[in-house]
Amino acid sequence: MEQHGFIQDMLDVKVLILFVMAKLEYPASLQTIYELCYQDDKLSYFDVSVAVPDMVQSGHLQELPGGMYGITDKGREHEEITCDAIAYPVMQRALDAVRRYNQTMQRRKLINAEIVKQDSGDYAVQMHLRDEAGPLMQLELTAPSVTQARALARAFEKKADAIYQLVLTQLIEQEEHDHAAP
């Protein structure tokens, strides 16, 4: 019976992993590698969980602290040679997945929220928005429960850009209004 799909054997799995890892700007966990590579129904988590340790042992990938993985120079060299073997639709879907991952990770570097328990029993949510040049906004809100603090942190991480724009707009409009008044 004829097999369909790009993944036919373990070599195809490793070629796809090298391709994905070469395009990543940040280290990735085994689960993330699987999710980024899952662009073909023939790929299984088991395939990735076998291939990645093999690739660490062969020197194509390196295991980093916290269960993360990155590509080595040897891996990059081999990826350049083997990337043409990947089916075009699989390659495009993998590239799209990697772009989304890189954007998400970049955003996480620039936006963060920390929850700190205060002596009063309340929780301070310290929120930071940065760009490549440095801090843009620092905001601290107090929440009466850890549940509400987590909700504030999640909301800020999702909407930090909009909150920043709203604050700027409100401050600038108020300043312009104050100067325009006789």
N, C-alpha and C positions, 0 to 999 in steps of 0.2 A: 504494500500500500504506500502511496506517495505521501511524504510528509509536507505539511504546509508551514510557513513561518520561517523566520530567519534562524532561530536557535535550533540547531541540529545536534550539537554535541557540546562538551565542556569547553572546547576551544572557542566556540562562538560566544559562550557565556563570558569567558575571560576577555575576548576582544571587545565586547560591548561594555564590560566593566571598565576596561582601560579607556575607552572612548569617553565614557561619562566622567570618570575621575579626572581626565585631562582637561575637561571643560569646567570643572568645579573650581570656584575661587575660595572655597572654605572646606575644611575637613568634614567628613560625613560618617554617620554611624552605619552599621551593617543594614539596619532597617531602611535607612534613607537610600543607601546604594541600591537596595532591592527595588524600592519604590521608583527611583529614577530610571532604573534599567528595565522595569516591567513595561516594556513597549511591544512585547510579543507574547502571545498566549502560551508559548512553549516554555517560557522561563518560569522557574519556581523559586520560592524562597530557599529551598534546600540547595538548589544549584548555586545560588549566590553564597550561602553559608559554607559551602564546600570550596568554592572558587576563591573567595577573598583570603582565607588563611593560606591556601596554596600560593596565591600571588604575593602575600607577605613573605612567605618562605623563599620564593624565587627572587625576591628583591624588586618586584614591580610596584608593590604598595608597601606602605609602612603603617604600623599600628601606632597610634598616638594615645596620649593619656585620655582617660574617660571613654574608652571604647570607640574612638574615632579613627578614621583612616584617611590617608593622603597618598597621592601618587609620588613615586620617586623619579629621579632623572632617567633611570633605566626604563621605567614604565612609560614615561613620555616618549622616549625614543622608539619603543616598540609600538606605541599607539600611532605615531606618525606613519609607520610602515603598514600597520594592519587596518587602519580605519576605513580604507576603501573596500574592505570585505563586508562591511555592514550594509544591509539592505537600506536603500534610500528612505523609505517611509519610517522604518525603525529609527534611523539616524535622526530624522527630522523631529519625530516625537520625543526622542531622548534629549535633543537639543532644547526643545521647548520646555521640557521638565526641568532641565538644568538651569535654564534662564530664570524660571520661576523660583527655584531654590536659591540661586545666587541673589535674586532681588529680595527674597524673604530674609536671608541672612544679613544682607547689607542693611536692610531696614532695622533688624534687631540690634545691629551695632550702633545705630543712630538714635534709636528710641528704646528707653527702658524705664521700668517702674519697679521700685523696691518697696517692700512693706516692712515697717519697723514697729515693733510693739513698744508703746510708751509706758512710763511708770504709772500713769493714770488708768491704764487698762485699755485705752483706745489704741488705734493703729494709725500710724502716719504712713501715707503713701507718697513716696518721693519719686517724682516723675521728671525725666530729663529728655530733652530733644536736642540733638546735635546735628551738625553737618560736617563736612570734611575740614572746615576751618576751626570748628570748636563749638561750644555750647550756644544754642539759640534760645532755649527757654528751660527754666527750672521751676517746678511747681510742687508744692506740698499741700496735700489735703488730709484731713483727719476723718477717720471712719470709726464708728462705735463698735464694729465687729470685724473679725477677720474675713467673713464672707463679703461684707460690703467693701472692705479694702481690696480684696481680690477682684471684685467686680469693677472698681475704679481703675485698678491697674490694667485689667484686660481692655476696658473701654479706651483708656489712654493709648495703649499700644496699638489699637486698631485705628484710632482717630486723632493721633497726635498732630498730624499735618493740618487737619481741619481746625483743631482747637487753637493751634498757633496762628493760623490765618484769621480766625474769629477774634482772638485777643488783639492782634495787630490792627485789624479793621476797626474794632471798637475803640481802641486807643487813638488811632489816627483820626477817625471821624469825630471823636469828642474833642480832640485838640483843634481840628479845623473849625468845628462849631464854636468853640470858645473864642478863637481868634476872629471869627466872622461877626460875632455879636457886637453891637455898638456899645 
